Amino acid sequence: MNTNIYLIAEIGINHNGDLKIAKELIKKSKEAGFDAVKFQKRDLDSVYSKEYLDSYRESPWGKTQRDQKRGLEFEKKEYDEIDKYCKQRGISWSASPWDLDSLEFLAQYDIPWIKIPSAMITNKELVKACAETNKKIIFSTGMSTYEEIDQVVEWLNGSEIIMLHCNSTYPAPLEDLNLKCIQTLKERYNCEVGYSGHEFRLGTSVSAVYLGASVIERHITLDRTMWGSDHMSSIEPQGLIKLVKGIRELEIAYGDGIKRVTEGELAPRKKLRGY
């Protein structure tokens, strides 16, 4: 089993367009012991059709899909502040680009890796552009076939990659998690494999580490009852602490598998066996 599991707190759009909420989520992630936080970056006109963006959707920002999605997007002013705040807090940050313009936008920051979301791993142009950054590439494999994963691995040839096993249901039912697939992906692709979870439970992510995941990504929120589609399948601050504690305890307890008499057993061994 890997030690020093890398923990990513997926803020995504759970900041609800509010920089104060984003900073509070960054703060809570650092306090819980996460290594990094992650956001999403989208150029709406590149990702969605005009017809879709003009369609009806009631939200705190207006009556259309465009109003809602624009309300959830941070721009340079906000990301400059996020970059500064993360440096102050001593935690890394990155974001998932959903289009080429967003990838170019992120290039102005010294982010440690790029995360390609499950929805975008079949976008050849975007995947290849991510590879050309020469940064480490993390990508999720939700709702994907082996053939689609084979293809993205080919497009990323030459890049340092980490693939995340994932089920893209929000929240994901326990019977659909298929955590054993972590081992399957490691054997099939001979690369580093992690887990991106969207389920209610915490123990499943700890179990993913036992099965070989070296990176754990979980969506986070200040309150599951907040407005928005991702909050319900996210972890609240107390859950963040419990998750990190469970993973770090497993790292300590897992051991090397070699049977031996430990130093702590010497005294009871002498007392109970006489030698």
Protein Blocks (a to p, Z undefined) as FASTA:
>chain_A
ZZhiacdddfklmnnopaklmmmmmmmmmmnopabdcdddddfklmpcfklmmpccddfk
bjbfklmmmmmpccfklmmmmmmmmmmnopacddddfbfklmmmmmmpccfbdcddfklm
mmmklmmmmmmnopacdddfehiafklmmmmmmmmgoiacddddddfbdcddfklnomml
mmmmmmmnopacddddfbfblklmmmmmmnopabdcddddfblkbgcjklmmpccfklmm
mmmmmmmmmmmmnonopacddfklmmmmmmmnoZZ
